[in-house]
Amino acid sequence: MQQGATASALVWLRRDLRCDDHAALYHALRRFGRVYCAFVFDTDILDALPTRSDRRVEFIHASVLELHQGLAELAARSGAPGGGLIVRHGPAPECIVRLARSLGVQEVLANRDYEPQAIERDRRVARALQAAGIAFSDYKDQALLDRDEVLTRQGRPYGVFTPYRRAWLQRLDAFQLTPYPVASHARHLAAPPAGECLPTLQELGFARTNLHELPLPTGMRGAQLLLQDFMPRMAAYHEARDYPGRKGVSYLSVHLRFGTVSIRQLAALAAAQAAQGCEGAQAWLSELAWRDFYFMILWHHPQVATQSFKPVYDRVQWDDAPELWQAWCGARTGYPLVDAAMRQLHQTGYMHNRLRMVVASFLTKDLGLDWRRGERHFAAHLNDYDLAANNGGWQWAASTGCDAQPWFRIFNPVTQSQRFDPQGRFIRCYLPELARVPDAHIHFPAAMGPLELAACGLRLGVDYPLPVVDHARARERTLMRFHFLGASEGG
């Protein structure tokens, strides 16, 4: 394969929308004399979206515009005449192969993806490029340790997180935390072909959303702003992260999802403080380990995208209750913490991690509905939707996935509310109809008597729904639903 000053390459950016600490970009710039960068608004993905008003598309579009500017500035600082981003709109495999041929590159480089459809897409692209005499290579970038890098002593992938985390922490060293020095080779950045222009959001067929109204800055600069805001709060992360009414988390999940921030940068910052005994940093580093864990699970067990990680639980008989499903989707369950969480999701595209567990447990363990339905609903609405993490979280909540404790974990939505939103601050933010309900009853208004309801002007069944299920009875039904299958596997 020709390399050096006269050779050229194409870096295909996907979920890595930044120009610093970027594995594929670094390797291309180091090995080739002329490097083009491209992003494709993939119609195979966009056309499958349920709406043409999607916050994620707007986030990506804004981040791509910033990336284009960032590449141009990086090239200018290095004295290169090029820089900038080539943007295409169409089926990604066709666009990339056609672009690689028209540019006359010797290789296409990309960062690795772990989703089954993406893996198959890359295989098709690699075959088509090979037929044209063009190489294809991919690199680890969105994970710290991936695929077979963390295995049991028997050489098998882990199926439970805690022992995986111990092994992951032992393997994590300076090499995985060292950034790729992209800037030192930026002089090899090539200019996009003449006449290239970036499409507007409207030209892509999408409308603006309320993204600009949310506290969610986009692009590389937005990621760094959020990181700077989080750094002073990291030390308290282990205490504050479970309280949705507090500013306790980093809010970087969507930036990690689309790669506007480097996982190596975040892990290095956390590891440095964790090494000094900072409990908050240790807890946050563990959250980054969860991310790698679910990537690993999806790569080794791609069937989890549609099936239970533990096959025995594919025999669970889930209910078919359209009215309960609609109540959950519509934030009308009568359990305020669940309903407030669902409104947060629909209004902002974000849901606090503790609440993701609560509402997932409620759907599967209280309403008895299939976890796959909830997973698809999250996939349609979450700004930070990621197949690996979303699937792993839903299967964990439904007790069909990777967990040392099987089916008998059932969150009580009332006690969860009392513990993690004690003053009802979060609930009142998203359920203003409950604003006058006293703290003692904000977690379960159905327990109020007629005089108490009248005092705060609340009409149950009119202003706010009655509970769609009784939690205690639903819990017993779930235990019966899982008992035989759990007992059969020794659970």
N, C-alpha and C positions, 0 to 999 in steps of 0.2 A: 504494500500500500504506500503510495507516494505521500510523503510528508515533508515539511520544511517550508522555506520561504516562498516557494512557487505553488504549494498545495493549498487547497481551500476546503473548508468544512462548513456545515450548517448545524447550529445548535437549535434544537426543537424544544421550546419552553412549553410546559404544560401547567403543573401545579407548583411552580418554582419561579414566581414572578418577581425576581430581584436580580440585580447585577453585581452583588457582592457575595463572597463566600458561597460560590455556586459550583458544584462539582463538575457538571458537564461543560459549563462555560470555561472553567479553568483548564480542563484537560484539552479542550479544543484550542484555546489560545496558546497553550504551551507547545502543542504539537504541530499547529498549522500556521502558515503565514498570513492567511486571510480567512476570517471567521464571520459568517453571517449569522444573525439571530432571527428566529421566526416564532410567531404564535398564531394558532389557528382557532378561530371561533367555530368550534366543531358542530356542524348542523346535525350530526348523528346524536349529539347530546342535547343541543338546544331545541331541536324539533320535538323531543320527547317530553319537554317541560310542560306542565299543565296550564301555564299562563305565560303571556308575553310581557308580564310585569313581574320581574324576578329580581330581588335584591342582590342575589349572587352574581347575576349577569352584569348588573350595574357596578358592583364591587370589582369584578374582574375587568370590566371595561376601563374604569378609572385607574386601576392598578396597571393595566397595559399601557395606558397613556403615560403614566409616570415612568414606567420601565423604559419606554421609548426615549423619553427625555434623559433618563439616567444613563442609558447606554451611550447616547450622544455626548453627554458631559464627560463620561469616563474616557471616551475616545479622545475628546478635545484636550483633557488634562494630560494625556499620554503623548500628545502630538500627532495622533493618527487622524487622517482625513475622513475617516468613516464614522461608524457608530449608528445607533438607531435600530429600530425593529421592523421587520417585514411582517405584516399582518394579513392573514387570509380568512375568508369566510366560506365554509363548505365542509364536506366530509374530510376529516383530518388526514386519513391515509392517502387519499388521492391528492390533496393539496401539497402534502410534504414530498411525496414522490415526484410530482410534477415540478415543484420548486427546486428540489435538489438537482433534477436533470437540467432545468433551465439555467441554473447557476453554475453548473459544471463542477460541483463539489465532489471530493473523493470519499467523504464520510458524513453521515448524519449522527450526531451525538444527542442523547437525551438523558434525563434523570429517571430513575426506575420508578415504576408504579406497581402496586401489588393487587389491584382489583382484577378479577378474572377477565372482564371485558377489555380492560386496558392491556392486559398481558397478551390476549389474542389479537388485539389491534396492532400491537408492536410486532408481533410475529408476522402478521400480514405485510406490514410496512417493510420489515427486514427482508422478507422474501422478494417483494417487488423491487426494493433497492438493489438486492443482490443480482437480480436479473438484469438490472441496468449497469452493473459493475460498480455499484456504490456500497460501501460498508455501512453497517449500523452498530452502534455500541451504546450501552446504557450504564449508569453509575448510581451508586447509593448516595442519596442526598436528603430525602425527607425523613429518613430514619437514622438513628445513631448506630444501631446494630440490627441487621436484618437477616432474613432467610435462615441459613444454618449457622449463624454466628453464635447463637446461644442455644445450646442443646444440653440434655441431661447427660449424666455419666454413661448412660447406655446408648448415647448418640441419637436420641429421639427428641422431637420438639416437646416443650413443656405444654401441659394442659391446664395448669393452675398458676395463678399470677405470683403468689408469694415466693415460692422457690425460684420462679423465673426472675423476679426482681433481684433476689440475692445474687444469682449467677450474672445477671445483667450488670449490676453494680461492680462485681468483681472484674468483668471484662471491660468496663468503661475506663478508658485511660486517656492520656494527653493526645494520642493520635486521633481518636474519635472527636475530640473537642477542639482540635486545631482548625481554624478557618482556612479555606482555600484562597490563596493570594491572587485574586483575579486581577486587581489593578496593576500588578507588576508586569502583566503580559497584555495589557489593554491596547497596546499599539497595533495589535494584529486584528482589531475589530474592523470589519469592512462596512462600507456604506450600503444601505439598501439600493436596489436598482432605481434608476431615474424614474420619476413619475409616481413613486410609491406614496400613498397617503393612507392614514388610519381611518377606518369607518367610524361614523358616529353611532351612538346607541340606537338611534332611530333607523339608520341604514341597516343595522343588524336585525331590525324588526321588533325591537323591544322598547317599551316605554319606561320613563323614569318612575321610581318608587319613592317611598319616604326615607330612603337611605340617608339622604343629606340632613334629615331631621334627627337622626339617631347619634348617640355618642360613639360612633364607629368610624374613625378616620381610615381612609383607604391607602393602599400602596405601601411602599417601603417606608416612607416618612411617617405614615400613620402607625405602622408597627412600632417604630422606634419611639414615637410619642407615648404609646400605650406602655411600652417597656419601661421608659423613664418614669412614668407614673406609678408603675407597679414596684419598681426596685425598693423604694423606701417601705413598702408594705409587705414585702416578701417574708420578712422575719415573723410576721403575725399570720401568715397564710394558713398554717395548720389549725389555728383557732378560728379564723374568720371565714374560711372557704365554704362552710356549710350553711351560712346564713344569707339567704337571698336578699334580705333587706339591708345588708351591709356591703360596702365596697371591699370585698375580701379576695376576689380572684383577679387574674391578670387580664381577662377579656381578649386574650391573644389567639383564641382557638381558630377564628376565621383566618387570621394571618398565617397560622401554621398550616391550615388547610390549603391555602393557595400559594404558600411559599413566599410571601412578601417579607418574611423574617426567617433567618436560618435557625434550625433546630440546634445546631452546634453552638451558636451564640447563646441561646437560652440555657442550654444544658451546662455550658462552661460557667456562666454566671451563677447558676444554682449550685453546681458542684463545688465552686470555690467557697461559697458561704456554708454549704453543708459540711465541708471538711473542717470548718471552724466550730461545728456543733450547732449551727442554726437549725432549729426544728422546722421552721417554716420552709427554708430552702430544701431540707430533706424531704418534706412532704411534697413540694412542688416537683422535685426531681423524680419522685415516685410516680407522679402523674405523667411525666414525660416517658417513664418506663412503661406505663399502661399503654401509651400510644404505640410504642414499638411492639409490645406484646400482641396487640390486636392486629397489627400489620403482619406479624409472624404467623398468627393463627390463620388469617385469611389466605396467606401465601401457601401454607402447608395444607389447609383444609378449605379449599375454595367452595366446597358444597355448603358451607355455613351461610352463604348468601341467600339460600332458599330453604335450608334444612337445619334441624337442630344439631348443635355440636355433639351432643350426646344422643345418638340415634334412637335410643329407647323412648325419648320424649317426643318423637314424631308421632307416637301413638296416643298422645294426649288428645282427648275429645274436647276441643274448645267449643264454646257456645256460639250460636248464631242469633244475635240479639240486636237487630238494626236500631231499636230505640236507645239502647245503651251505648252503642257505637256513636250515634248522633249526639247523645248527651256529652260524651267524652270529647268529641271533636269540637262541639259547640260551647264548651266551658259551662255546661249546665248540669253538673253532677250533684250539686248540693253540698260538696265538700270544698270549702273555700280555697285551700292551698292548691288543690288540683285545678280548680277553675282559674285561679289567678295565674298559675303557671301556663295553662293553655292560652290564656289571653296574651301573656307576655310573648309566647311563641308566635302567635298570629299577628300581633301588632309590630313586633320588632325583628322576628327571625332568630331570636336568641332565647334560650332557656337555661337557667342556672343548673349546674350539674347535679346538685342535690335534688332539685325538682324533677330532673329527667328520671331519676331513679324512682321518685314517689309516683309520678304519673304513669310510668311504665308498670310499676307494681300494681297500681290501681287498675289499669286496663286488664292486666293478665290475671291478677289474684283476686280482685274485688268484682270485676265485671265478667271474668272468665272468657275473655276474647283473645284470639290468636295474636301472639307477639308480632307476627309478620305484618299485621294490619297497622299496628302502631309504628313499626319501623318505617313502613312506606309513608305514613303521614309525616313523620319527622323528616324523612328524605325530601319531601316536597316543600317543607317550610324552613328548615334550619339553614341559617347562613353558613354555618361551619360543617354542613353535612359531609361526612366521610363514611364510606361504606364500612370500613374495618371497625372504626370506633362505634358507629351507630349500631351496627349489627352486634358487636360484642356487648355493648351496654344493654341492649334490649334482651339478648339471650341471658345475660347475667340476671337481669330483673325477673325474667320469666322462669329462671332456674332450669333452662334448657342448655346453657352454655358452660363456659369455663368457670367453675366455682367449686371450692372445696366443700362448701355448705350447700346441699341441694335444696329441694323444693319447699322446705318448711320455713324459709325466710319470707315473711309477709309484712310489708310496711303498713302500719296503722296511719292513715292520712291525718287523723286528728292529733295523735300524739306527736307525729312528725311536725305538724304545724305548731303545736304548743312548744316544742323544743327549739325549732329553728326559726320561727317567726313569732316570738312570744308576745310582742305588742301588736302583732298584726300589721306591721308597717308595710310589708310587701303585699299582703292581701288587700289592704285599703288602696294601694297604688293602682292595682289593676281591677279591683272590684269596688268602685266608688259607691255603689248601692249599699255597701255594708259600712260606710264611713261612720255612721252613728252607733253601730253595734259596739257594746263595751268589750274590753279586752278579754273578759272572762268567757265571752260567748263567740268571739270573732272566728274561732277555729271550727265551730259547729253550731250555727244559728238555730238549727232544728231542735236543739235542747232547750231553747227559750220558751217561757210560758207566755200566755196571751198578754199579760200586763207588761212584761218586759219587751215583747215585740211592739206593742203600741207605744211604749215610751221612746223607742228609737225609730218609729215610723216605718217598720219593716213588715211587709206582707209576704209571708212564705208562700211559695207557689205562684206569686204574682211578680213581686220585685226581685226575688231570688228563689231558685227552685228548691223544692224538698229533696232530700237525699234519694238518689235513684236505687240505692241498695243499702242494706244494713251491713255494716262492716263485719260485725261478729258472725253473722250468719254466712256472709260471703266467705269469710276465712275458713269456716268449717267445711263449706262446700269445696273450697280449693284443696284443703287437706285430703278430703276424700278423693278428689279428682287425681291427685298425684300419688296417693298412698301406695297403691298396688305397684305402679311403675317404679316408685322410689324404693320400695321394699325389694323389688325384683333385682335391683342392681346393688343392693346392700346399703341404700341411702339411709 
